[in-house]
Each structure stands twice: as structure tokens, then as C-alpha cells.
Amino acid sequence: MKNSELITDALREIGVIDAYTEPSSEAAASALRKLNSLMSSLKAETIELGYFSQTNASEDLPLSEDDALLIMPIFAMALTINYPSAQIPQTLPAWAASNHSRLLLNAVLGNAQEASLTNMPLGSWRGWW
């Protein structure tokens, strides 16, 4: 997937462009800056997806296909700030929140380390036999 594909999908989701229109180069550049900002804020929340700052909308998106699908509604919601005329579908905020929660859960589970129980006190135990 290219950066431009994610940008186009997000802009279409909020009704800024229709199904047959591509974003202008200015809109794509602005959206790419917003994507960089969004991904930076997610990284600050410990949601590390391997994304690195992008400068060209026509380059490959440095995310897995699954992560890109999870990011898209969150990105679309972030773009609504720049487009007052955006038509936010009723389900988009809940979809974005759900995907954010899923990304956060994946990050927590991915960073979990196995606990060592070797330092636990033995305590007292009395068997029944």
C-alpha cells in the first residue's frame, strides 16, 4: 500500500473527495504531515508500528496491511480538523475509537514480558495427606 492510498481512503471516508477523485498534491502533502503527526502521537502512547516519518505521498506506506486498515479511521478522524466541510459518518468516531483500543491492546500484549516467579516466597503449605 502507498501513502497516497491511505490518504485517499481517509479523505473519501470523510466525504472530502468522491470515489472517482484523487486528492490534489497540496491536499496529499497536508494529509501526509497529519499522518506523520498522528503516528508520532501513537508512538508516544507506546503504540509502535514501525512507522517512520514520510516525505512523499507516492512512496510505500511503512505499515503492514493490517495496521494500515486499523489506522485508516483514526487518520480520517484526525483529518476532519483540517476540513470543516467534512461529512463524518455516524459510525466513524466509534470505529476509530475501537481501532485505537485494538492498537493499544496489541502494543501492550506485544510488549508484555514473561514474569519470573523464582523470587516468590514459598510460604507455608500443608497437604491433606
N, C-alpha and C positions, 0 to 999 in steps of 0.2 A: 504494500500500500504506500502511496505517495503522501507527502504532507498535504498537497493540494486536494487529494481525495477526501481526507478527513475534514479539511476546511470547507470544501464544497458540501459535504454531507451535513455538517453542523449549520451552515448558512441556510441550507434548504429546510432543515428541521425547524428553524425559527421563522421561515417564510420570507427571508431577506431576498433570496433568489428562487426562481421556479425550477422545475425539474429539467428544463432544457437550457438553462442559462449557466454559464460559468462565472465565477467571481472575477471582477476586474483585478488587474495586477496590484492596484493600491489596496483594494479590499483584502486580497490574499496576503499581502505583506503585513497589513494591520492585524489580520487574524493570526498570522504566524507569530507575531510579537505577543499576542494574547495567549497563544498556545504555550510559548516559552515561559511566560509568566505563570500560567496555570500549573505547568509541570514543575516549575520551581517551587510553587507553594505546596504541591503534593509531596515533593521531596522533603520539604521542611516538616511535613506531617509524618515522616518516615515511610512514605509510600514511594519506594524506589523501584522504578520500572525499567531502568537502563536508558532512559531518555536523556539526550544531551541537546543543548541549545541549537536551534536550527536557523539558518540564514536564507535558505532558498526553498520556496514552496514546491518546486518541481522535484526535489530530492526525495529519497526514500524516507519514510517515517520510521524512526528508530524505536519502534514498539512492536510487540507481537500482534498478530491479528486479533487475538482475544482481548488484549489490553486496549487496543485501538477501539474495539467495539464498546468496551466499558467506559472509555474516556469520552467518546463522542457526545452523549447527552450532557455530561458535565461541562464539556467545552462549549456546547451550544448555549447552555445557560450562562456561561461566562461571557459569551459574545453578545448577549442581549443588552448588556450595559452600553455597548457601542452603537446599538441600533434601536433607537426609541420606537421605530415603527415595526419592530419585530412582533410577530404573532406567535406568542408562546402557546403551544398546545397544552391543554389542561393536564395531561399526564407527564409532561416533560420534567417539571420540578421533582415529582416523586421518583421518576425513572432515574434522574441524575443523583438524587439522594441515595437511592438504593444501590446504584453502581459505585458511588463513593464509599458506602459502607462495605460493599464487597471488596473493593480495592484495599481498604484499610484492614479488613479481616485477613485477606491474602497476605498483606505485608506483615501483620502480627504473626500469623502462622508460619510464614516463611522465615521469620527472624527468631522463632522460638528455639531455644536450646534445651537439650535434654537435661533434666535436673539430676544431680548426683545425690543419692541418698546415703552415701557412705559415711557422712558426718552426723547422721541422725542418731540420737541416743537410743539405746536398746530398750530401756525401760524395764518394767517388771512384767513378766507374763507367767501365768500359772495354767498349766494344761489341765485338762479334765481327766487325764489318765495317769 
